[in-house]
């Protein structure tokens, strides 16, 4: 179980495809992780939304009025401190 005291930030990405690739690698190697998302389309503190992405959750990407929204979400991926080195090396392969 991950908590604020035993986790370490593995990476930050703005690309849903990269986030999915990282999830697949971590799942395939039985590494526990958490992904937190932040909606960058609403940068004000009152309009921002943040929360966990559930594994198997669906994230829709697209555009509104010609604005590309495919990189409007920030994905922070955390792993256990004890698994960090292994996870880091797997992502660099």
PyMOL Python script that loads the backbone (N, CA, C, O; Angstrom):
from pymol import cmd

cmd.read_pdbstr("""\
ATOM      1  N   UNK A   1       0.841  -1.173   0.000  1.00  0.00           N
ATOM      2  CA  UNK A   1       0.000   0.000   0.000  1.00  0.00           C
ATOM      3  C   UNK A   1       0.892   1.245   0.000  1.00  0.00           C
ATOM      4  O   UNK A   1       1.839   1.354   0.779  1.00  0.00           O
ATOM      5  N   UNK A   2       0.565   2.169  -0.888  1.00  0.00           N
ATOM      6  CA  UNK A   2       1.323   3.409  -0.974  1.00  0.00           C
ATOM      7  C   UNK A   2       0.710   4.466  -0.071  1.00  0.00           C
ATOM      8  O   UNK A   2      -0.511   4.575   0.048  1.00  0.00           O
ATOM      9  N   UNK A   3       1.572   5.233   0.556  1.00  0.00           N
ATOM     10  CA  UNK A   3       1.121   6.399   1.304  1.00  0.00           C
ATOM     11  C   UNK A   3       2.160   7.498   1.134  1.00  0.00           C
ATOM     12  O   UNK A   3       3.201   7.285   0.511  1.00  0.00           O
ATOM     13  N   UNK A   4       1.883   8.646   1.676  1.00  0.00           N
ATOM     14  CA  UNK A   4       2.745   9.803   1.473  1.00  0.00           C
ATOM     15  C   UNK A   4       4.150   9.588   2.041  1.00  0.00           C
ATOM     16  O   UNK A   4       5.089  10.257   1.608  1.00  0.00           O
ATOM     17  N   UNK A   5       4.313   8.685   2.985  1.00  0.00           N
ATOM     18  CA  UNK A   5       5.607   8.469   3.627  1.00  0.00           C
ATOM     19  C   UNK A   5       6.479   7.425   2.933  1.00  0.00           C
ATOM     20  O   UNK A   5       7.699   7.440   3.097  1.00  0.00           O
ATOM     21  N   UNK A   6       5.880   6.528   2.169  1.00  0.00           N
ATOM     22  CA  UNK A   6       6.687   5.472   1.555  1.00  0.00           C
ATOM     23  C   UNK A   6       6.694   5.521   0.031  1.00  0.00           C
ATOM     24  O   UNK A   6       7.106   4.556  -0.613  1.00  0.00           O
ATOM     25  N   UNK A   7       6.252   6.615  -0.549  1.00  0.00           N
ATOM     26  CA  UNK A   7       6.213   6.705  -2.007  1.00  0.00           C
ATOM     27  C   UNK A   7       7.225   7.724  -2.512  1.00  0.00           C
ATOM     28  O   UNK A   7       7.697   8.591  -1.777  1.00  0.00           O
ATOM     29  N   UNK A   8       7.540   7.582  -3.807  1.00  0.00           N
ATOM     30  CA  UNK A   8       8.463   8.504  -4.464  1.00  0.00           C
ATOM     31  C   UNK A   8       7.930   8.767  -5.866  1.00  0.00           C
ATOM     32  O   UNK A   8       7.426   7.860  -6.529  1.00  0.00           O
ATOM     33  N   UNK A   9       8.045  10.001  -6.307  1.00  0.00           N
ATOM     34  CA  UNK A   9       7.556  10.363  -7.638  1.00  0.00           C
ATOM     35  C   UNK A   9       8.457   9.747  -8.698  1.00  0.00           C
ATOM     36  O   UNK A   9       9.656  10.021  -8.747  1.00  0.00           O
ATOM     37  N   UNK A  10       7.870   8.918  -9.539  1.00  0.00           N
ATOM     38  CA  UNK A  10       8.614   8.265 -10.607  1.00  0.00           C
ATOM     39  C   UNK A  10       8.742   9.188 -11.813  1.00  0.00           C
ATOM     40  O   UNK A  10       9.826   9.333 -12.378  1.00  0.00           O
ATOM     41  N   UNK A  11       7.635   9.809 -12.205  1.00  0.00           N
ATOM     42  CA  UNK A  11       7.678  10.699 -13.359  1.00  0.00           C
ATOM     43  C   UNK A  11       6.413  11.551 -13.436  1.00  0.00           C
ATOM     44  O   UNK A  11       5.416  11.304 -12.759  1.00  0.00           O
ATOM     45  N   UNK A  12       6.505  12.557 -14.287  1.00  0.00           N
ATOM     46  CA  UNK A  12       5.359  13.398 -14.637  1.00  0.00           C
ATOM     47  C   UNK A  12       5.270  13.388 -16.154  1.00  0.00           C
ATOM     48  O   UNK A  12       6.277  13.546 -16.845  1.00  0.00           O
ATOM     49  N   UNK A  13       4.060  13.201 -16.669  1.00  0.00           N
ATOM     50  CA  UNK A  13       3.862  13.256 -18.111  1.00  0.00           C
ATOM     51  C   UNK A  13       2.561  13.982 -18.409  1.00  0.00           C
ATOM     52  O   UNK A  13       1.666  14.058 -17.567  1.00  0.00           O
ATOM     53  N   UNK A  14       2.474  14.507 -19.607  1.00  0.00           N
ATOM     54  CA  UNK A  14       1.262  15.187 -20.066  1.00  0.00           C
ATOM     55  C   UNK A  14       0.621  14.421 -21.215  1.00  0.00           C
ATOM     56  O   UNK A  14      -0.360  14.879 -21.801  1.00  0.00           O
ATOM     57  N   UNK A  15       1.164  13.281 -21.532  1.00  0.00           N
ATOM     58  CA  UNK A  15       0.734  12.474 -22.669  1.00  0.00           C
ATOM     59  C   UNK A  15       0.012  11.225 -22.168  1.00  0.00           C
ATOM     60  O   UNK A  15       0.595  10.421 -21.441  1.00  0.00           O
ATOM     61  N   UNK A  16      -1.251  11.061 -22.554  1.00  0.00           N
ATOM     62  CA  UNK A  16      -2.052   9.908 -22.115  1.00  0.00           C
ATOM     63  C   UNK A  16      -1.448   8.597 -22.618  1.00  0.00           C
ATOM     64  O   UNK A  16      -1.533   7.577 -21.934  1.00  0.00           O
ATOM     65  N   UNK A  17      -0.843   8.614 -23.795  1.00  0.00           N
ATOM     66  CA  UNK A  17      -0.232   7.388 -24.327  1.00  0.00           C
ATOM     67  C   UNK A  17       1.003   6.990 -23.526  1.00  0.00           C
ATOM     68  O   UNK A  17       1.229   5.805 -23.279  1.00  0.00           O
ATOM     69  N   UNK A  18       1.797   7.969 -23.123  1.00  0.00           N
ATOM     70  CA  UNK A  18       2.973   7.691 -22.291  1.00  0.00           C
ATOM     71  C   UNK A  18       2.544   7.176 -20.918  1.00  0.00           C
ATOM     72  O   UNK A  18       3.154   6.259 -20.370  1.00  0.00           O
ATOM     73  N   UNK A  19       1.496   7.773 -20.375  1.00  0.00           N
ATOM     74  CA  UNK A  19       0.956   7.327 -19.089  1.00  0.00           C
ATOM     75  C   UNK A  19       0.509   5.867 -19.184  1.00  0.00           C
ATOM     76  O   UNK A  19       0.770   5.076 -18.279  1.00  0.00           O
ATOM     77  N   UNK A  20      -0.159   5.517 -20.269  1.00  0.00           N
ATOM     78  CA  UNK A  20      -0.619   4.138 -20.472  1.00  0.00           C
ATOM     79  C   UNK A  20       0.569   3.182 -20.620  1.00  0.00           C
ATOM     80  O   UNK A  20       0.534   2.069 -20.096  1.00  0.00           O
ATOM     81  N   UNK A  21       1.616   3.607 -21.327  1.00  0.00           N
ATOM     82  CA  UNK A  21       2.822   2.775 -21.499  1.00  0.00           C
ATOM     83  C   UNK A  21       3.475   2.501 -20.146  1.00  0.00           C
ATOM     84  O   UNK A  21       3.893   1.376 -19.870  1.00  0.00           O
ATOM     85  N   UNK A  22       3.559   3.524 -19.310  1.00  0.00           N
ATOM     86  CA  UNK A  22       4.166   3.372 -17.982  1.00  0.00           C
ATOM     87  C   UNK A  22       3.334   2.432 -17.127  1.00  0.00           C
ATOM     88  O   UNK A  22       3.883   1.577 -16.431  1.00  0.00           O
ATOM     89  N   UNK A  23       2.017   2.581 -17.172  1.00  0.00           N
ATOM     90  CA  UNK A  23       1.132   1.692 -16.418  1.00  0.00           C
ATOM     91  C   UNK A  23       1.335   0.236 -16.831  1.00  0.00           C
ATOM     92  O   UNK A  23       1.395  -0.650 -15.978  1.00  0.00           O
ATOM     93  N   UNK A  24       1.440  -0.013 -18.134  1.00  0.00           N
ATOM     94  CA  UNK A  24       1.630  -1.379 -18.630  1.00  0.00           C
ATOM     95  C   UNK A  24       2.941  -1.974 -18.115  1.00  0.00           C
ATOM     96  O   UNK A  24       2.982  -3.135 -17.706  1.00  0.00           O
ATOM     97  N   UNK A  25       3.999  -1.186 -18.136  1.00  0.00           N
ATOM     98  CA  UNK A  25       5.304  -1.662 -17.662  1.00  0.00           C
ATOM     99  C   UNK A  25       5.244  -1.987 -16.171  1.00  0.00           C
ATOM    100  O   UNK A  25       5.727  -3.035 -15.742  1.00  0.00           O
ATOM    101  N   UNK A  26       4.657  -1.096 -15.389  1.00  0.00           N
ATOM    102  CA  UNK A  26       4.573  -1.314 -13.940  1.00  0.00           C
ATOM    103  C   UNK A  26       3.679  -2.513 -13.617  1.00  0.00           C
ATOM    104  O   UNK A  26       4.006  -3.314 -12.742  1.00  0.00           O
ATOM    105  N   UNK A  27       2.563  -2.636 -14.318  1.00  0.00           N
ATOM    106  CA  UNK A  27       1.672  -3.786 -14.108  1.00  0.00           C
ATOM    107  C   UNK A  27       2.371  -5.097 -14.452  1.00  0.00           C
ATOM    108  O   UNK A  27       2.266  -6.076 -13.712  1.00  0.00           O
ATOM    109  N   UNK A  28       3.082  -5.113 -15.574  1.00  0.00           N
ATOM    110  CA  UNK A  28       3.755  -6.331 -16.022  1.00  0.00           C
ATOM    111  C   UNK A  28       4.832  -6.789 -15.037  1.00  0.00           C
ATOM    112  O   UNK A  28       5.166  -7.972 -14.986  1.00  0.00           O
ATOM    113  N   UNK A  29       5.372  -5.852 -14.258  1.00  0.00           N
ATOM    114  CA  UNK A  29       6.432  -6.178 -13.309  1.00  0.00           C
ATOM    115  C   UNK A  29       5.954  -6.162 -11.864  1.00  0.00           C
ATOM    116  O   UNK A  29       6.765  -6.147 -10.938  1.00  0.00           O
ATOM    117  N   UNK A  30       4.644  -6.164 -11.671  1.00  0.00           N
ATOM    118  CA  UNK A  30       4.024  -6.217 -10.336  1.00  0.00           C
ATOM    119  C   UNK A  30       4.544  -5.130  -9.395  1.00  0.00           C
ATOM    120  O   UNK A  30       4.832  -5.394  -8.228  1.00  0.00           O
ATOM    121  N   UNK A  31       4.659  -3.919  -9.910  1.00  0.00           N
ATOM    122  CA  UNK A  31       5.085  -2.777  -9.106  1.00  0.00           C
ATOM    123  C   UNK A  31       3.852  -1.940  -8.782  1.00  0.00           C
ATOM    124  O   UNK A  31       3.148  -1.478  -9.680  1.00  0.00           O
ATOM    125  N   UNK A  32       3.601  -1.749  -7.482  1.00  0.00           N
ATOM    126  CA  UNK A  32       2.478  -0.917  -7.058  1.00  0.00           C
ATOM    127  C   UNK A  32       2.738   0.535  -7.425  1.00  0.00           C
ATOM    128  O   UNK A  32       3.865   1.021  -7.330  1.00  0.00           O
ATOM    129  N   UNK A  33       1.681   1.219  -7.846  1.00  0.00           N
ATOM    130  CA  UNK A  33       1.819   2.617  -8.224  1.00  0.00           C
ATOM    131  C   UNK A  33       0.499   3.345  -7.996  1.00  0.00           C
ATOM    132  O   UNK A  33      -0.556   2.730  -7.838  1.00  0.00           O
ATOM    133  N   UNK A  34       0.590   4.664  -7.986  1.00  0.00           N
ATOM    134  CA  UNK A  34      -0.582   5.531  -7.959  1.00  0.00           C
ATOM    135  C   UNK A  34      -0.368   6.613  -9.003  1.00  0.00           C
ATOM    136  O   UNK A  34       0.747   7.084  -9.221  1.00  0.00           O
ATOM    137  N   UNK A  35      -1.462   6.990  -9.639  1.00  0.00           N
ATOM    138  CA  UNK A  35      -1.401   8.055 -10.634  1.00  0.00           C
ATOM    139  C   UNK A  35      -2.367   9.154 -10.189  1.00  0.00           C
ATOM    140  O   UNK A  35      -3.552   8.911  -9.960  1.00  0.00           O
ATOM    141  N   UNK A  36      -1.828  10.361 -10.074  1.00  0.00           N
ATOM    142  CA  UNK A  36      -2.648  11.519  -9.742  1.00  0.00           C
ATOM    143  C   UNK A  36      -2.741  12.398 -10.977  1.00  0.00           C
ATOM    144  O   UNK A  36      -1.746  12.611 -11.671  1.00  0.00           O
ATOM    145  N   UNK A  37      -3.916  12.899 -11.246  1.00  0.00           N
ATOM    146  CA  UNK A  37      -4.102  13.761 -12.411  1.00  0.00           C
ATOM    147  C   UNK A  37      -4.448  15.168 -11.970  1.00  0.00           C
ATOM    148  O   UNK A  37      -5.019  15.398 -10.904  1.00  0.00           O
ATOM    149  N   UNK A  38      -4.079  16.097 -12.832  1.00  0.00           N
ATOM    150  CA  UNK A  38      -4.408  17.498 -12.598  1.00  0.00           C
ATOM    151  C   UNK A  38      -4.882  18.064 -13.926  1.00  0.00           C
ATOM    152  O   UNK A  38      -4.194  17.951 -14.941  1.00  0.00           O
ATOM    153  N   UNK A  39      -6.054  18.671 -13.915  1.00  0.00           N
ATOM    154  CA  UNK A  39      -6.629  19.254 -15.120  1.00  0.00           C
ATOM    155  C   UNK A  39      -6.030  20.636 -15.322  1.00  0.00           C
ATOM    156  O   UNK A  39      -6.295  21.550 -14.542  1.00  0.00           O
ATOM    157  N   UNK A  40      -5.224  20.790 -16.365  1.00  0.00           N
ATOM    158  CA  UNK A  40      -4.555  22.055 -16.628  1.00  0.00           C
ATOM    159  C   UNK A  40      -5.402  22.999 -17.473  1.00  0.00           C
ATOM    160  O   UNK A  40      -5.010  24.142 -17.706  1.00  0.00           O
ATOM    161  N   UNK A  41      -6.546  22.538 -17.929  1.00  0.00           N
ATOM    162  CA  UNK A  41      -7.431  23.395 -18.709  1.00  0.00           C
ATOM    163  C   UNK A  41      -8.097  24.440 -17.825  1.00  0.00           C
ATOM    164  O   UNK A  41      -8.601  25.448 -18.321  1.00  0.00           O
ATOM    165  N   UNK A  42      -8.100  24.202 -16.512  1.00  0.00           N
ATOM    166  CA  UNK A  42      -8.679  25.125 -15.541  1.00  0.00           C
ATOM    167  C   UNK A  42      -7.605  25.460 -14.515  1.00  0.00           C
ATOM    168  O   UNK A  42      -7.577  24.861 -13.440  1.00  0.00           O
ATOM    169  N   UNK A  43      -6.710  26.416 -14.829  1.00  0.00           N
ATOM    170  CA  UNK A  43      -5.563  26.647 -13.948  1.00  0.00           C
ATOM    171  C   UNK A  43      -5.862  27.351 -12.634  1.00  0.00           C
ATOM    172  O   UNK A  43      -5.017  27.340 -11.739  1.00  0.00           O
ATOM    173  N   UNK A  44      -7.022  27.960 -12.485  1.00  0.00           N
ATOM    174  CA  UNK A  44      -7.295  28.650 -11.225  1.00  0.00           C
ATOM    175  C   UNK A  44      -7.552  27.648 -10.116  1.00  0.00           C
ATOM    176  O   UNK A  44      -8.072  26.564 -10.384  1.00  0.00           O
ATOM    177  N   UNK A  45      -7.203  27.975  -8.876  1.00  0.00           N
ATOM    178  CA  UNK A  45      -7.404  27.037  -7.759  1.00  0.00           C
ATOM    179  C   UNK A  45      -8.867  26.639  -7.582  1.00  0.00           C
ATOM    180  O   UNK A  45      -9.157  25.533  -7.125  1.00  0.00           O
ATOM    181  N   UNK A  46      -9.783  27.526  -7.941  1.00  0.00           N
ATOM    182  CA  UNK A  46     -11.202  27.208  -7.774  1.00  0.00           C
ATOM    183  C   UNK A  46     -11.723  26.309  -8.880  1.00  0.00           C
ATOM    184  O   UNK A  46     -12.693  25.576  -8.683  1.00  0.00           O
ATOM    185  N   UNK A  47     -11.086  26.361 -10.046  1.00  0.00           N
ATOM    186  CA  UNK A  47     -11.565  25.566 -11.168  1.00  0.00           C
ATOM    187  C   UNK A  47     -10.773  24.298 -11.404  1.00  0.00           C
ATOM    188  O   UNK A  47     -11.189  23.448 -12.190  1.00  0.00           O
ATOM    189  N   UNK A  48      -9.644  24.156 -10.739  1.00  0.00           N
ATOM    190  CA  UNK A  48      -8.791  22.986 -10.966  1.00  0.00           C
ATOM    191  C   UNK A  48      -9.418  21.746 -10.358  1.00  0.00           C
ATOM    192  O   UNK A  48     -10.057  21.800  -9.307  1.00  0.00           O
ATOM    193  N   UNK A  49      -9.223  20.641 -11.031  1.00  0.00           N
ATOM    194  CA  UNK A  49      -9.680  19.367 -10.500  1.00  0.00           C
ATOM    195  C   UNK A  49      -8.503  18.434 -10.420  1.00  0.00           C
ATOM    196  O   UNK A  49      -7.694  18.367 -11.345  1.00  0.00           O
ATOM    197  N   UNK A  50      -8.398  17.717  -9.335  1.00  0.00           N
ATOM    198  CA  UNK A  50      -7.313  16.753  -9.168  1.00  0.00           C
ATOM    199  C   UNK A  50      -7.888  15.505  -8.539  1.00  0.00           C
ATOM    200  O   UNK A  50      -8.856  15.581  -7.782  1.00  0.00           O
ATOM    201  N   UNK A  51      -7.314  14.369  -8.837  1.00  0.00           N
ATOM    202  CA  UNK A  51      -7.776  13.132  -8.248  1.00  0.00           C
ATOM    203  C   UNK A  51      -7.024  11.949  -8.802  1.00  0.00           C
ATOM    204  O   UNK A  51      -6.174  12.094  -9.681  1.00  0.00           O
ATOM    205  N   UNK A  52      -7.332  10.799  -8.297  1.00  0.00           N
ATOM    206  CA  UNK A  52      -6.669   9.588  -8.741  1.00  0.00           C
ATOM    207  C   UNK A  52      -7.340   9.071 -10.004  1.00  0.00           C
ATOM    208  O   UNK A  52      -8.557   9.163 -10.160  1.00  0.00           O
ATOM    209  N   UNK A  53      -6.534   8.532 -10.895  1.00  0.00           N
ATOM    210  CA  UNK A  53      -7.060   7.848 -12.055  1.00  0.00           C
ATOM    211  C   UNK A  53      -7.162   6.384 -11.678  1.00  0.00           C
ATOM    212  O   UNK A  53      -6.171   5.759 -11.299  1.00  0.00           O
ATOM    213  N   UNK A  54      -8.345   5.848 -11.780  1.00  0.00           N
ATOM    214  CA  UNK A  54      -8.495   4.436 -11.445  1.00  0.00           C
ATOM    215  C   UNK A  54      -7.887   3.594 -12.554  1.00  0.00           C
ATOM    216  O   UNK A  54      -7.915   3.971 -13.726  1.00  0.00           O
ATOM    217  N   UNK A  55      -7.345   2.464 -12.175  1.00  0.00           N
ATOM    218  CA  UNK A  55      -6.773   1.556 -13.166  1.00  0.00           C
ATOM    219  C   UNK A  55      -7.923   1.034 -14.000  1.00  0.00           C
ATOM    220  O   UNK A  55      -8.909   0.522 -13.470  1.00  0.00           O
ATOM    221  N   UNK A  56      -7.791   1.164 -15.292  1.00  0.00           N
ATOM    222  CA  UNK A  56      -8.875   0.778 -16.183  1.00  0.00           C
ATOM    223  C   UNK A  56      -9.858   1.906 -16.429  1.00  0.00           C
ATOM    224  O   UNK A  56     -10.855   1.717 -17.127  1.00  0.00           O
ATOM    225  N   UNK A  57      -9.589   3.087 -15.862  1.00  0.00           N
ATOM    226  CA  UNK A  57     -10.469   4.236 -16.075  1.00  0.00           C
ATOM    227  C   UNK A  57     -10.326   4.750 -17.491  1.00  0.00           C
ATOM    228  O   UNK A  57      -9.308   4.529 -18.146  1.00  0.00           O
ATOM    229  N   UNK A  58     -11.339   5.427 -17.950  1.00  0.00           N
ATOM    230  CA  UNK A  58     -11.335   5.955 -19.306  1.00  0.00           C
ATOM    231  C   UNK A  58     -11.105   7.455 -19.230  1.00  0.00           C
ATOM    232  O   UNK A  58     -11.810   8.165 -18.512  1.00  0.00           O
ATOM    233  N   UNK A  59     -10.123   7.930 -19.970  1.00  0.00           N
ATOM    234  CA  UNK A  59      -9.839   9.356 -20.046  1.00  0.00           C
ATOM    235  C   UNK A  59     -10.087   9.783 -21.476  1.00  0.00           C
ATOM    236  O   UNK A  59      -9.470   9.253 -22.401  1.00  0.00           O
ATOM    237  N   UNK A  60     -10.972  10.724 -21.663  1.00  0.00           N
ATOM    238  CA  UNK A  60     -11.282  11.191 -23.008  1.00  0.00           C
ATOM    239  C   UNK A  60     -10.368  12.355 -23.365  1.00  0.00           C
ATOM    240  O   UNK A  60     -10.130  13.245 -22.549  1.00  0.00           O
ATOM    241  N   UNK A  61      -9.870  12.340 -24.565  1.00  0.00           N
ATOM    242  CA  UNK A  61      -9.028  13.411 -25.082  1.00  0.00           C
ATOM    243  C   UNK A  61      -9.695  13.953 -26.336  1.00  0.00           C
ATOM    244  O   UNK A  61     -10.438  13.233 -27.003  1.00  0.00           O
ATOM    245  N   UNK A  62      -9.442  15.186 -26.657  1.00  0.00           N
ATOM    246  CA  UNK A  62     -10.022  15.753 -27.861  1.00  0.00           C
ATOM    247  C   UNK A  62      -9.725  17.223 -27.974  1.00  0.00           C
ATOM    248  O   UNK A  62      -8.732  17.712 -27.436  1.00  0.00           O
ATOM    249  N   UNK A  63     -10.596  17.934 -28.680  1.00  0.00           N
ATOM    250  CA  UNK A  63     -10.402  19.374 -28.831  1.00  0.00           C
ATOM    251  C   UNK A  63     -11.743  20.072 -28.730  1.00  0.00           C
ATOM    252  O   UNK A  63     -12.786  19.510 -29.063  1.00  0.00           O
ATOM    253  N   UNK A  64     -11.694  21.298 -28.269  1.00  0.00           N
ATOM    254  CA  UNK A  64     -12.880  22.125 -28.149  1.00  0.00           C
ATOM    255  C   UNK A  64     -12.572  23.454 -28.814  1.00  0.00           C
ATOM    256  O   UNK A  64     -11.593  24.111 -28.460  1.00  0.00           O
ATOM    257  N   UNK A  65     -13.384  23.852 -29.761  1.00  0.00           N
ATOM    258  CA  UNK A  65     -13.221  25.125 -30.468  1.00  0.00           C
ATOM    259  C   UNK A  65     -11.817  25.269 -31.044  1.00  0.00           C
ATOM    260  O   UNK A  65     -11.241  26.357 -31.004  1.00  0.00           O
ATOM    261  N   UNK A  66     -11.269  24.199 -31.570  1.00  0.00           N
ATOM    262  CA  UNK A  66      -9.967  24.246 -32.209  1.00  0.00           C
ATOM    263  C   UNK A  66      -8.781  24.219 -31.263  1.00  0.00           C
ATOM    264  O   UNK A  66      -7.640  24.295 -31.721  1.00  0.00           O
ATOM    265  N   UNK A  67      -9.007  24.115 -29.967  1.00  0.00           N
ATOM    266  CA  UNK A  67      -7.920  24.064 -28.992  1.00  0.00           C
ATOM    267  C   UNK A  67      -7.586  22.610 -28.714  1.00  0.00           C
ATOM    268  O   UNK A  67      -8.468  21.821 -28.377  1.00  0.00           O
ATOM    269  N   UNK A  68      -6.335  22.257 -28.853  1.00  0.00           N
ATOM    270  CA  UNK A  68      -5.901  20.880 -28.618  1.00  0.00           C
ATOM    271  C   UNK A  68      -5.891  20.603 -27.117  1.00  0.00           C
ATOM    272  O   UNK A  68      -5.145  21.231 -26.365  1.00  0.00           O
ATOM    273  N   UNK A  69      -6.726  19.658 -26.690  1.00  0.00           N
ATOM    274  CA  UNK A  69      -6.814  19.308 -25.275  1.00  0.00           C
ATOM    275  C   UNK A  69      -6.095  18.011 -24.942  1.00  0.00           C
ATOM    276  O   UNK A  69      -6.244  17.485 -23.839  1.00  0.00           O
ATOM    277  N   UNK A  70      -5.312  17.487 -25.889  1.00  0.00           N
ATOM    278  CA  UNK A  70      -4.679  16.188 -25.667  1.00  0.00           C
ATOM    279  C   UNK A  70      -3.570  16.232 -24.625  1.00  0.00           C
ATOM    280  O   UNK A  70      -3.156  15.183 -24.132  1.00  0.00           O
ATOM    281  N   UNK A  71      -3.078  17.415 -24.279  1.00  0.00           N
ATOM    282  CA  UNK A  71      -2.030  17.527 -23.273  1.00  0.00           C
ATOM    283  C   UNK A  71      -2.436  18.477 -22.158  1.00  0.00           C
ATOM    284  O   UNK A  71      -1.591  19.171 -21.592  1.00  0.00           O
ATOM    285  N   UNK A  72      -3.713  18.511 -21.843  1.00  0.00           N
ATOM    286  CA  UNK A  72      -4.232  19.406 -20.800  1.00  0.00           C
ATOM    287  C   UNK A  72      -4.341  18.721 -19.446  1.00  0.00           C
ATOM    288  O   UNK A  72      -4.905  19.287 -18.509  1.00  0.00           O
ATOM    289  N   UNK A  73      -3.819  17.539 -19.335  1.00  0.00           N
ATOM    290  CA  UNK A  73      -3.822  16.844 -18.051  1.00  0.00           C
ATOM    291  C   UNK A  73      -2.389  16.488 -17.680  1.00  0.00           C
ATOM    292  O   UNK A  73      -1.590  16.070 -18.518  1.00  0.00           O
ATOM    293  N   UNK A  74      -2.095  16.664 -16.414  1.00  0.00           N
ATOM    294  CA  UNK A  74      -0.786  16.303 -15.885  1.00  0.00           C
ATOM    295  C   UNK A  74      -0.949  14.998 -15.115  1.00  0.00           C
ATOM    296  O   UNK A  74      -1.840  14.880 -14.273  1.00  0.00           O
ATOM    297  N   UNK A  75      -0.101  14.028 -15.394  1.00  0.00           N
ATOM    298  CA  UNK A  75      -0.141  12.734 -14.727  1.00  0.00           C
ATOM    299  C   UNK A  75       1.123  12.573 -13.897  1.00  0.00           C
ATOM    300  O   UNK A  75       2.224  12.513 -14.445  1.00  0.00           O
ATOM    301  N   UNK A  76       0.975  12.505 -12.588  1.00  0.00           N
ATOM    302  CA  UNK A  76       2.108  12.240 -11.697  1.00  0.00           C
ATOM    303  C   UNK A  76       2.008  10.791 -11.261  1.00  0.00           C
ATOM    304  O   UNK A  76       0.977  10.352 -10.750  1.00  0.00           O
ATOM    305  N   UNK A  77       3.082  10.058 -11.467  1.00  0.00           N
ATOM    306  CA  UNK A  77       3.094   8.628 -11.165  1.00  0.00           C
ATOM    307  C   UNK A  77       4.057   8.385 -10.012  1.00  0.00           C
ATOM    308  O   UNK A  77       5.229   8.759 -10.060  1.00  0.00           O
ATOM    309  N   UNK A  78       3.527   7.746  -8.978  1.00  0.00           N
ATOM    310  CA  UNK A  78       4.295   7.448  -7.761  1.00  0.00           C
ATOM    311  C   UNK A  78       4.434   5.945  -7.594  1.00  0.00           C
ATOM    312  O   UNK A  78       3.526   5.184  -7.927  1.00  0.00           O
ATOM    313  N   UNK A  79       5.586   5.526  -7.072  1.00  0.00           N
ATOM    314  CA  UNK A  79       5.829   4.125  -6.708  1.00  0.00           C
ATOM    315  C   UNK A  79       6.398   4.102  -5.295  1.00  0.00           C
ATOM    316  O   UNK A  79       6.766   5.139  -4.744  1.00  0.00           O
ATOM    317  N   UNK A  80       6.465   2.903  -4.714  1.00  0.00           N
ATOM    318  CA  UNK A  80       7.102   2.764  -3.405  1.00  0.00           C
ATOM    319  C   UNK A  80       8.578   3.126  -3.523  1.00  0.00           C
ATOM    320  O   UNK A  80       9.216   2.867  -4.544  1.00  0.00           O
ATOM    321  N   UNK A  81       9.101   3.721  -2.473  1.00  0.00           N
ATOM    322  CA  UNK A  81      10.521   4.073  -2.471  1.00  0.00           C
ATOM    323  C   UNK A  81      11.395   2.854  -2.718  1.00  0.00           C
ATOM    324  O   UNK A  81      12.420   2.944  -3.393  1.00  0.00           O
ATOM    325  N   UNK A  82      10.986   1.713  -2.169  1.00  0.00           N
ATOM    326  CA  UNK A  82      11.776   0.490  -2.324  1.00  0.00           C
ATOM    327  C   UNK A  82      11.739  -0.042  -3.757  1.00  0.00           C
ATOM    328  O   UNK A  82      12.634  -0.787  -4.157  1.00  0.00           O
ATOM    329  N   UNK A  83      10.717   0.328  -4.535  1.00  0.00           N
ATOM    330  CA  UNK A  83      10.590  -0.124  -5.926  1.00  0.00           C
ATOM    331  C   UNK A  83      11.078   0.908  -6.937  1.00  0.00           C
ATOM    332  O   UNK A  83      11.078   0.647  -8.140  1.00  0.00           O
ATOM    333  N   UNK A  84      11.491   2.072  -6.458  1.00  0.00           N
ATOM    334  CA  UNK A  84      11.808   3.170  -7.364  1.00  0.00           C
ATOM    335  C   UNK A  84      12.922   2.826  -8.352  1.00  0.00           C
ATOM    336  O   UNK A  84      12.765   3.042  -9.553  1.00  0.00           O
ATOM    337  N   UNK A  85      14.040   2.295  -7.867  1.00  0.00           N
ATOM    338  CA  UNK A  85      15.173   2.006  -8.751  1.00  0.00           C
ATOM    339  C   UNK A  85      14.794   1.017  -9.846  1.00  0.00           C
ATOM    340  O   UNK A  85      15.143   1.202 -11.012  1.00  0.00           O
ATOM    341  N   UNK A  86      14.081  -0.030  -9.463  1.00  0.00           N
ATOM    342  CA  UNK A  86      13.654  -1.025 -10.449  1.00  0.00           C
ATOM    343  C   UNK A  86      12.715  -0.394 -11.478  1.00  0.00           C
ATOM    344  O   UNK A  86      12.880  -0.605 -12.680  1.00  0.00           O
ATOM    345  N   UNK A  87      11.736   0.375 -11.013  1.00  0.00           N
ATOM    346  CA  UNK A  87      10.777   1.020 -11.916  1.00  0.00           C
ATOM    347  C   UNK A  87      11.473   1.996 -12.856  1.00  0.00           C
ATOM    348  O   UNK A  87      11.169   2.043 -14.048  1.00  0.00           O
ATOM    349  N   UNK A  88      12.398   2.766 -12.322  1.00  0.00           N
ATOM    350  CA  UNK A  88      13.132   3.744 -13.120  1.00  0.00           C
ATOM    351  C   UNK A  88      13.904   3.062 -14.245  1.00  0.00           C
ATOM    352  O   UNK A  88      13.869   3.514 -15.389  1.00  0.00           O
ATOM    353  N   UNK A  89      14.590   1.990 -13.925  1.00  0.00           N
ATOM    354  CA  UNK A  89      15.384   1.276 -14.945  1.00  0.00           C
ATOM    355  C   UNK A  89      14.491   0.608 -15.981  1.00  0.00           C
ATOM    356  O   UNK A  89      14.854   0.539 -17.155  1.00  0.00           O
ATOM    357  N   UNK A  90      13.326   0.113 -15.564  1.00  0.00           N
ATOM    358  CA  UNK A  90      12.398  -0.485 -16.533  1.00  0.00           C
ATOM    359  C   UNK A  90      11.882   0.546 -17.522  1.00  0.00           C
ATOM    360  O   UNK A  90      11.711   0.241 -18.702  1.00  0.00           O
ATOM    361  N   UNK A  91      11.631   1.766 -17.054  1.00  0.00           N
ATOM    362  CA  UNK A  91      11.132   2.811 -17.947  1.00  0.00           C
ATOM    363  C   UNK A  91      12.189   3.300 -18.920  1.00  0.00           C
ATOM    364  O   UNK A  91      11.856   3.758 -20.013  1.00  0.00           O
ATOM    365  N   UNK A  92      13.444   3.210 -18.545  1.00  0.00           N
ATOM    366  CA  UNK A  92      14.528   3.699 -19.401  1.00  0.00           C
ATOM    367  C   UNK A  92      14.924   2.701 -20.467  1.00  0.00           C
ATOM    368  O   UNK A  92      15.698   3.042 -21.361  1.00  0.00           O
ATOM    369  N   UNK A  93      14.418   1.477 -20.402  1.00  0.00           N
ATOM    370  CA  UNK A  93      14.769   0.453 -21.408  1.00  0.00           C
ATOM    371  C   UNK A  93      14.073   0.725 -22.714  1.00  0.00           C
ATOM    372  O   UNK A  93      14.246  -0.027 -23.673  1.00  0.00           O
TER     373      UNK A  93
END
""", "prot")
cmd.dss("prot")
cmd.show_as("cartoon", "prot")
cmd.util.cbc("prot")
cmd.orient("prot")
